[in-house]
Each structure stands twice: as C-alpha cells, then as structure tokens.
Amino acid sequence: MPGYRKLGRPTAHRNAMLRNIVTDLFREGRITTTDTRAKEARRKAEKMITLAKRGDLHAYRQVLTYIYDEDVAKKLFDEIAPRYAERNGGYTRILKLGPRQGDNAEVVFLELV
C-alpha cells in the first residue's frame, strides 16, 4: 500500500491535478473539490506553507518546482507564510458541503485557516 491516494489517475495526471489544486488554493484562499482530492491536496499545501515559512532562496526554488504560477509563489512567501509564523502545522481546513448531484461524491471546501 502506498502512503498516498491514487485518485484513479495515472501518476503524471494525478500530480498535475494536485499541483493545479494547490496553486488555485493559494491564489483564491478557498476552493471546492471532492473530499479525497482535498485530503491529498492538503498534504501538499501544508508542505508548501512550511517551506515558505523558512523563507530562504532554496525554499523558494523548491516551491517554484511545485507551484505553477510564479505570482502565486510570491504571494505564498509574502502574504500567506507570515500569517502562519506562530503556527506549527494545521494551515488548512476541510468543510463538508454534502454529496454532489451527479455522482454522489462528497464535496468539500478546502480553505486556508
């Protein structure tokens, strides 16, 4: 058993999807997605915030390898990371919205605390 969810996608597709979700989360502050995607994206987002809290050049370059948009990476370092300077983890929150109409999948808000 791997230590992550495969989400019914090939590796490259899954990684691209999670990168998109995390990038959008930092751009918007709150996104709507399914429960399992949110749980997997949360793991990546928390790592990105922890890197951004370090604030050095190496951390910035590591974040840029994952976040698609350079403006979002800059926002992560300049605005988001300082908000969580005193907090050790738990930067995101998942709020359940109920089942989706078409396929009954659990839909949630994934948001920054």
Buried (B, 14 or more C-beta within 10 A) or exposed (E): EEEEBEEEEEEEEBEEBBBEBBBBBBBEEEBBBBBBBBBBBBBBBBBBBBBBBBEEEEBBEBBBEBBBBEEBBBBBBEEBBEEBEEEEEEBBBBEEEEEEEEEEBEBBBBBBE
